[in-house]
Amino acid sequence: MSCWDNVIGIRGLCEAQTPSSGLYINDLTGISIKDLNAGVNEEDATAFTLIQRKVDQAATMMQAEALSYLYNRWNYTTSAWDGVVGYFPESLRSLAAAPVYRGIGMRYRQADYISVSVNAVTLLLPVSTTVNVLVVDLITGTTLDTIPITTIANTPVRVVANKKYTSNGQMLNLAFVYNATSIASFQTGLYPTYSCGGCGRAQRWYENMLERTIEIPTGGSILEQNINGGSWTGGLSVDYQVACSFESLLCAHIGQLGYPLLYKAGMLILKELEFSKRLNGIVVFNRERNQELATYYQEQYDNYMQRYFDAAQLPNTGCFACKQRVRQVSRIP
């Protein structure tokens, strides 16, 4: 569920939820369900689907335009790095089953607005079976995802995950583990070790990410304080990417963005009516008025976004930093 969902409401829905902003799109002048039904094109079918599509489009455009504005005032780090944690040695050594959750821990160095995209998860076991790899928030113990992998004995099986986890200004501390109670595995380390099947280390820093091998007894919750050692990834490998997340920063400020989203969506809806293929009386008669209102709504959007950025207290972190303004003074001798 996106943080932009249900920010703007639609009056007239049978099971309408109260929007988080308290704002309704059809409270705007010129936005009426009757007029929209008269001008809606075939791909939307009803005014309600048109409104929802335009609200979603407005949110997407706001993120792009806000990022462009941010570049002028803040140093925004868009650089990302790729990482792989968990490698298979040249000589495999067995690892006995045990009543633990076994796998990999990944903890970002500081509180920031970052995202971790997990591209794929690979599992190498000596048996053919189906294993559920759990993605768990080690701070809260919440299971974020379950990735089932059907293994083939002694063969690495790679499953494309395409999952993203954001920190939202908090610490990010993730575990990728499976229940090893009845599953034997292999002694696989965090990073490549050549000609040394039993070599491995329990943790390492890669860029700003602490990568760790972890084990947590199955009798307790999967939490940071319950980690009880762990020297191997147990055949598990994670392919990931870390990047700064401007989207999560905007989500943290979503309470201040209701009005700009309302006016942006209103402008887009009236533009849709202006170029509607349905040339009935309502569409043709209101075309000039809709043009004027669309211009007005765009101006209101610009004003609200300017106020937001003038007042917003953006973080000073690894991803965001205020640009130093340089003042030039010319002296006449």
ZIZIQUI-V44201 format. One record per residue. N is the residue number from 1. SS is DSSP state (helix for helix, strand for strand, loop for the rest). D_LAST is the distance of its C-alpha to the last C-alpha in Angstrom with 2 decimals. Layout:
N:SS:D_LAST
N:SS:D_LAST
This chain:
1:loop:63.65
2:loop:60.03
3:loop:57.94
4:loop:57.44
5:loop:61.18
6:loop:62.39
7:loop:58.96
8:strand:59.89
9:strand:63.52
10:loop:65.84
11:loop:68.13
12:loop:71.64
13:loop:72.27
14:loop:75.67
15:loop:74.36
16:loop:70.78
17:loop:68.75
18:loop:66.39
19:loop:62.87
20:loop:60.61
21:loop:58.00
22:loop:60.66
23:strand:59.49
24:strand:61.85
25:helix:60.86
26:helix:63.41
27:helix:61.99
28:loop:59.26
29:loop:59.99
30:loop:61.43
31:loop:62.56
32:loop:66.35
33:helix:68.95
34:helix:71.08
35:helix:68.38
36:helix:67.31
37:helix:70.93
38:helix:71.16
39:helix:68.18
40:loop:68.37
41:loop:68.88
42:loop:71.63
43:loop:69.62
44:loop:69.05
45:loop:72.44
46:loop:71.56
47:helix:68.70
48:helix:68.55
49:helix:67.92
50:helix:65.25
51:helix:63.45
52:helix:63.61
53:helix:62.33
54:helix:59.36
55:helix:58.52
56:helix:58.58
57:helix:56.41
58:helix:53.93
59:helix:53.69
60:helix:53.05
61:helix:50.33
62:helix:48.68
63:helix:48.46
64:helix:46.83
65:helix:44.35
66:helix:43.51
67:helix:42.91
68:helix:40.54
69:helix:38.58
70:helix:38.64
71:helix:36.94
72:helix:33.78
73:helix:33.56
74:strand:35.57
75:strand:36.19
76:strand:39.82
77:loop:41.74
78:loop:44.22
79:loop:45.40
80:strand:49.08
81:strand:51.46
82:strand:55.10
83:strand:57.64
84:strand:61.33
85:strand:63.11
86:loop:66.71
87:strand:67.94
88:loop:71.45
89:loop:72.31
90:loop:74.31
91:loop:77.25
92:loop:78.09
93:loop:79.64
94:strand:81.38
95:strand:80.22
96:loop:82.95
97:loop:83.04
98:loop:82.14
99:loop:81.92
100:strand:78.11
101:strand:75.39
102:strand:73.91
103:strand:70.73
104:strand:66.95
105:strand:64.35
106:strand:60.70
107:strand:58.20
108:strand:54.48
109:loop:52.25
110:loop:50.60
111:loop:50.70
112:loop:48.77
113:loop:49.22
114:strand:50.91
115:strand:53.95
116:strand:56.56
117:strand:58.36
118:strand:61.71
119:strand:62.61
120:strand:66.00
121:strand:68.38
122:strand:70.78
123:strand:73.91
124:loop:76.20
125:loop:79.55
126:loop:82.91
127:loop:84.73
128:loop:84.67
129:loop:84.01
130:strand:81.71
131:strand:79.02
132:strand:76.70
133:strand:73.24
134:strand:71.66
135:strand:67.95
136:strand:67.51
137:strand:64.69
138:loop:65.17
139:loop:63.50
140:loop:65.90
141:loop:68.80
142:loop:68.61
143:strand:69.90
144:strand:67.30
145:strand:69.24
146:strand:72.45
147:strand:72.45
148:strand:76.03
149:strand:76.55
150:strand:79.90
151:loop:80.02
152:strand:81.98
153:loop:83.40
154:loop:81.27
155:strand:78.90
156:loop:75.33
157:strand:75.18
158:strand:71.77
159:strand:71.33
160:strand:68.32
161:strand:67.01
162:strand:63.84
163:strand:63.15
164:strand:59.81
165:strand:59.15
166:strand:56.01
167:loop:54.74
168:loop:53.30
169:loop:50.95
170:loop:53.81
171:loop:55.12
172:loop:57.05
173:strand:60.13
174:strand:62.72
175:strand:66.12
176:strand:68.00
177:strand:71.56
178:strand:75.23
179:strand:78.40
180:loop:79.83
181:loop:83.01
182:loop:85.30
183:loop:82.92
184:loop:82.67
185:strand:79.57
186:strand:77.71
187:loop:75.41
188:loop:72.18
189:strand:68.84
190:loop:65.30
191:loop:64.07
192:loop:65.73
193:loop:67.90
194:loop:69.68
195:loop:73.05
196:loop:73.19
197:loop:75.12
198:loop:75.00
199:loop:71.33
200:loop:68.96
201:loop:66.56
202:loop:66.47
203:strand:62.76
204:strand:59.42
205:strand:55.81
206:strand:54.69
207:loop:51.05
208:loop:51.07
209:strand:54.80
210:strand:57.50
211:strand:60.57
212:strand:63.88
213:strand:67.60
214:strand:69.35
215:strand:72.85
216:strand:73.80
217:strand:77.43
218:loop:79.01
219:loop:80.40
220:loop:77.01
221:loop:74.08
222:loop:71.47
223:loop:68.73
224:helix:66.22
225:helix:68.20
226:helix:71.39
227:strand:70.17
228:loop:72.65
229:loop:71.49
230:loop:71.86
231:loop:71.35
232:loop:71.77
233:loop:70.81
234:loop:74.49
235:loop:74.02
236:strand:71.21
237:strand:67.97
238:strand:65.10
239:strand:62.60
240:strand:59.52
241:strand:55.86
242:strand:53.18
243:strand:50.24
244:strand:47.88
245:loop:49.42
246:helix:47.25
247:helix:50.53
248:helix:51.68
249:helix:48.38
250:helix:48.89
251:helix:52.50
252:helix:51.39
253:loop:49.58
254:helix:52.40
255:helix:53.08
256:helix:49.75
257:loop:50.26
258:helix:53.42
259:helix:51.92
260:helix:49.65
261:helix:52.68
262:helix:54.84
263:helix:52.60
264:helix:51.96
265:helix:55.72
266:helix:56.42
267:helix:54.11
268:helix:55.81
269:helix:59.27
270:helix:58.61
271:helix:57.23
272:helix:60.50
273:helix:62.46
274:helix:60.39
275:loop:61.44
276:loop:64.92
277:loop:67.71
278:loop:70.11
279:loop:69.99
280:loop:71.97
281:helix:71.51
282:helix:69.34
283:helix:66.88
284:helix:66.61
285:helix:66.55
286:loop:63.78
287:helix:61.54
288:helix:59.00
289:helix:58.92
290:helix:58.47
291:helix:55.47
292:helix:53.79
293:helix:54.66
294:helix:53.41
295:helix:50.01
296:helix:49.99
297:helix:51.02
298:helix:48.26
299:helix:45.72
300:helix:47.30
301:helix:47.20
302:helix:43.46
303:helix:42.85
304:helix:44.99
305:helix:43.45
306:helix:39.93
307:helix:41.18
308:helix:42.86
309:helix:39.82
310:helix:37.61
311:helix:40.23
312:loop:41.68
313:loop:41.33
314:loop:41.47
315:loop:42.46
316:loop:40.25
317:loop:42.70
318:loop:43.17
319:loop:43.25
320:strand:40.55
321:strand:37.16
322:strand:34.27
323:loop:31.31
324:loop:28.09
325:loop:25.46
326:loop:22.01
327:loop:19.15
328:loop:15.91
329:loop:12.70
330:loop:9.66
331:loop:6.29
332:loop:3.82
333:loop:0.00
